[in-house]
Amino acid sequence: MKGIYVDDQPADVQALVKKLSVEGLDIVVVPPEENMLSLADKIIDARPSFVILDYRLDEYAIDAESPAVGYRAAPLAQQLRDRLDRPNVIDFPIVLISSEEKIRKLFRPEKTAHDLFDWKLIKPKVAKQDDSSRVLAGLAKGYQSLQAADGKYGGVSLFGLDAGFEYLIDWQELKVALEEAEYPHIVARYLINFVVRRQGLLIDRDNLYAVLGLATPDEQAQAAIYAWLAASKYSGVFSECRNLWWSELVDALFREQFSLAPNKLTALERCEELKKYLGVDISPAKDPWTSGSSYKPSFACACCKQPTSLGHSLACFDSRLPSFVRRLRICYRCVQKDRIQEDRSSHDDDYPLQVDGGDEVIARRLRSGELRPEVA
């Protein structure tokens, strides 16, 4: 798969490109051009599998003779999307890359630009060899699948499901969004925002361990858990970007084996049942608030990612969610320590975390120290 990376410091990003150029990815770095329309035409003509745009394309001069260009990533991304009506143009993912500070302080307030990008990468994290190359490959393959669907985006096959599992995606909002989408990038943006990166239909690894009531297991135990839950693993579009499981199928497998829903048992009880069944050494999750395991975690805290219970967490405000998406919640400990901005990486969401107004009274009691963990 061929990618194009536009950056106003092309020589300085070669190390990043080397780290990203795995998983069968071939990335070419090009500088921005003064004529943005001409550059957009060249990118489209190259028919890339994906495009990476540095946010501040206007920050540095390319050379002594050429001044810095007069545009940032968003206008160029818009020009690329506008060219999709031309004959034989293939849709592709557009990824934003920058420092965390620039994304947080400059890009996040630029709300009209958010829908132009499928994903955001943080340069220092890419340099530390994170899973960014896997994400790029997953985005490119996902767009290929959407292109092959030829406008028919609602089938179970797109979600990696067999016939008989239609109930997992039987949500009116999801159906309408997919039926009304005219381009792959519109479908991609909706699925990435509300299915792949948010908990609800699917759960990620942190939320999986919360449902199972477990502290993060070692590799041997993790392999056993993944093997047991293989039938619930998500294998649909963009599944290469993240490890995800169908939340309803995880719950069904647990019920089938232990005759109870996970939320009927404490973390300690779930751990003991799984330990006996899987024959691996695992430890129960500990409540971030009380440090005990006699609680019933349901999800991972949006800040610290630790298994958290409904009773010791506060809801986050978010007015944009479809009904099939679970609202983010923050554990008492993170609210008390005011870790909402400290621990929440800006690339996880385009909007900052904030406690829902209905829970703000409890939040104030936590921050003031009036509300403290119960003494056993």
N, C-alpha and C positions, 0 to 999 in steps of 0.2 A: 504494500500500500504506500502510495506516494503522498507526502504532505508538504505544504508550503508554510514557512515560518517568516513573518514579516516583522523586522525589528530594526530600530534606528542605530543599533550597535551590533551589526552582524558579526564582527570579529569576536566580540566579547561573549556571545551566546553559544559558541561552538561546543564548549564543554557541556552545556545543557542539552544541545542537540545530540551529542554522543550518548548521553544517558537516556534520551528518549528514543533513539534509533535502535530499538530492539523490537521483539515481537513482529518481525518482518516489516518494520517501518523504515521508509527512506524519506528523510526530511531535508528539503533544500531551503536555505536561508536567503532571503532577498531583502534589500533595504527598501524603505518607502520611497516613492517618487513624488516630485512636486505636482505632477499631474495625476491626481487620485483616480480619475476616471480611466485613464490609460492603464494604470496599475491594476484596477479591478478587471478590465478586459483581459489583461495578460493572465491573471490568476484563473479566470473562468476558462480561457482557452487551454490552459494547462490541464484541466479536468482532474483536480486533486481529489484524493480520498478524504482529506481534511485540511483545514487552514488554521494556523495559530497566529494570533495578532497580539503583539505587545501593546499594552494600553497607551503608554505615552510615546506614540510615534513622533510627536512634535518636540521631544525633549532635547535631542542632540542633532547637530549637523552631521551629515553623512561624510563629508570631507571638506577640505578648505574652500573648495569652489562652490559647494552646494549648501545653502542654508537649511536649517531645520524645516520640515514640512509644516503646513498650517492646519493639520488635522490629527485627530487621535484615532483609536481603533474603531469606535462606534460608527462614524460616517463611512469608513471603508467597508465595515461589515454590512451596513445598509445598502451600499452600492452593489455588493456581491449578491445580496438577497434580491435586489431589484432586477437583476439580470436573469432571474429564473424563468421569465416569460419568453426568453429567446429560444429559438429552435435548438434542440439537441444539447441543452444545458442540463447537467446532472447536479442535483442538490447534494450538499455536503455539510458536515458539521463545522462550525466555527467556534474556536476555543480562545478564550482570553487568557493572557499570561502577564503577570506583573508581580510586584512585591505585595505582601499582605497589607502594608500601610497604604499604598496607593489604591488598592482595591477598596479598602475600608473607608478611606477619607475622600477619595475622588470619584471612584466608580459607583460606589453604593448610592450616593445621592443622585446620580445621573439615572433616574428610574426609567426614562424613556429608552435607554439603551439596553436594559436588562434582557429583554426578549430576543435580542440579536445574537446572543451567545448561548451555546449548548452547555458549556462547562467552563470553569475557571481553574487555572493552575497557578500555584504560588512558586515563584522562582527558587527561593531557598529550599523548599521542600522537594522540588524536582532535583536540585543539586544533591540532596541527601539520598537519592535513589528511592523515591517512593513508588507508588503503583501508577504513576502518570502515563507510562507507555501502555500499560494495560487499558487504561481509560481511553486513550486515543484509538487503540485498536478496536475496542468495544464500540466506540462511537461510530467509527468508519463502517464496521460490520453491521451495526444497527441501521445506519442510513441505507446500506445496500439492501437490507431486508425490507425496509420501507419502500424503497424504489421498486423492488420486485413485486411488492403488493399491488402496484398499479392503481392506487387510490382506494383499495379495499382494505381498510385498516382495522376492521372490527372482528375478524375471525379469531378463533381460539389458537390457530397455528402461529399467529404473530406473537402470542404470549407463551409459546412452547407447550401448549396444552393439547391433550387428546380429546376426542369427542366424549361428552359426558361430564366434562369439567367446566361447562359454560357458566355455571352458577358462580364461579369465582370472579368473573368479570361482569356479572349481571347488575350493573349500576347505570342508571339512566344518564347521569352526568358524563360518565366515561364514554358511553355509547354515542351521545350527542356530539361530544368533542371530537371523536374520531370520525363520525359521519360527516361533520361539517368542514373538516380540515381539507384544504386544497393542495397542500404541498407537504412533502416529507418533513421539512424542518418545523412545521407547525405541529405535526403529530409528535415529533421528537421532543420539542420543548415541553409539551403537555405531559408526555409519559415520563420524561426525565424529572420534571418538577414534582409531579404528584404520585408517581408510581415507583420510580427507581430510587429517588433520593429522599422520599418521605415514607414514614411508616403507616401502614394501613392494610392494603392488599398484600404487601410484602413486608418482611422485616429483615433488617441487616444483622450482622453477627452480634453486635452489642445487645440488640433487643432480643435476639434468639437466646442468648445466655440469661437474660433477665426472665424470659418466659420459663426457661428450664430451672431457674433459681440457682445458677452456678456462678462462682467466680471464674475468671478466665482460665480455662484448662490448659494443660501442657499439650504438646503436639500429638502424643499417643492418644490421650483422651479425646482431643479434638477430632482426630481421624475416626474414632469409634462413634462419636456423636454424629459426625457428618454422614457416615455410612448408614447409621440407623435412620436418619432423616432424608436420605437420598431422594425418596419419592416426593418430598415436599420442596426440593430445590428448584428455584426459578431458572428456566432455560430459554426464556423468550428474548425479544428484542432488547438490546443493551444489557443483557445478562453478563457479558464479559467485563462490564465496567465495575461491577460490585458483586460480592457474594450475597445472595438474597434467597429467602425462603417464603413460600406462600404461608401467611400467618394462619389461615384457616386449616390448612393441611397439617401444619405442625401441631396445632391444638388437637386435630382428629387423631393423629398418630399417638400422641400422649394419652388421650382418652382410651384408645384401643388397647394400649399396653397396660395402663394402670387403672382403668375403669373410673377415672376421675379427671376433671379438667384441671390444668395446671394451677389455676387461681384458687382452687379449693385446698391446696396444700401450701405449707410454708416453704421457704427456700430450703431449710434443713430437711424437711420431709421429701421434697422433690429430689434433692441431692442423694439422699439415702436410697430412694427407689431406683434412681438411675445408676447409682454405684453397684447395686446388686444385679441389675439387669445387664448392664454393659460390661461389668467386671473391670472397671478402670478406676484409677485413683483420682477423685475429683473432690472439690471443696464447695460448700454452700456459699452463696452470695451473702454479703453483710450489708445491712441497712446503712447507707451513708449518714443517717441521722442518729441512730441508736447504737450502731456497730454490732447489732445482734443478727441472728439468722432466723429468728422466729417471726418473720414477717412475710408478706405475700407480694413479692415484686411482680410487676406486670410489664415494665418497659425500662429502657435506659434513660437516665437523666440527659437532657439536651446539652448540658454543660460538661459534667464529669464523665458521662457515659456509664456510670455505675448502675446496676439493677436497683430500681426504685419502685416504691409502692404508691398507690393512689393517695393513701392517707398521709404520707409524708412528702408531698410534692405540691407545687402550684402550677396552674395552667398558664401557658403563654398566649398572649394576644395574637391572633392571626385571622384577618377577615377574608382571606383569599381562598380558603380551603374547600374543595369538594367534600361531600358528605362521607366518602369512603376513605378519607385521609384522617389519621389520628392526630389530634393536636399535640404539639410538643409540650412537655412538662419539665419542670426544674425541681430537683430535690431540695428539701429544706436546707441542707448544709450549704449548697451553692448559693442559695438566696441569702442565707445568713452571712456568708463570707463575701457576698457581692461579687461572685465570680462570673456573672452573666457576660460581661464584656471581656473579662480576663481570659476565660477558657473557650469562649465560642469563636472559632476561626471564621474570619470574614468570608471565606470561599464556600462555607457550608450553606449559606443562604444569602440572598440579596437584601434581606431585611434583618435588622438587629433584633435580638431577643428582648422581649419586655414582658413583665408579669401582667396577666390579664387584670383589668380593673376590678373584677369581682373578687380577686384574691389579694388585692393590694393591702388590705387591712392586716392580713396574716403576714404578708411580706414585711410590713413595717414592724410588727412585733418580733419577727425573726431578726431583723437588722439591729433593732434596739437591744436585743438580748433578753427581752421580756419572755419570749418563748424559747425554752431550752429542751434538750433531749430528756425523756423520762428516765428517772433513776431506777434501775432494776432492784 
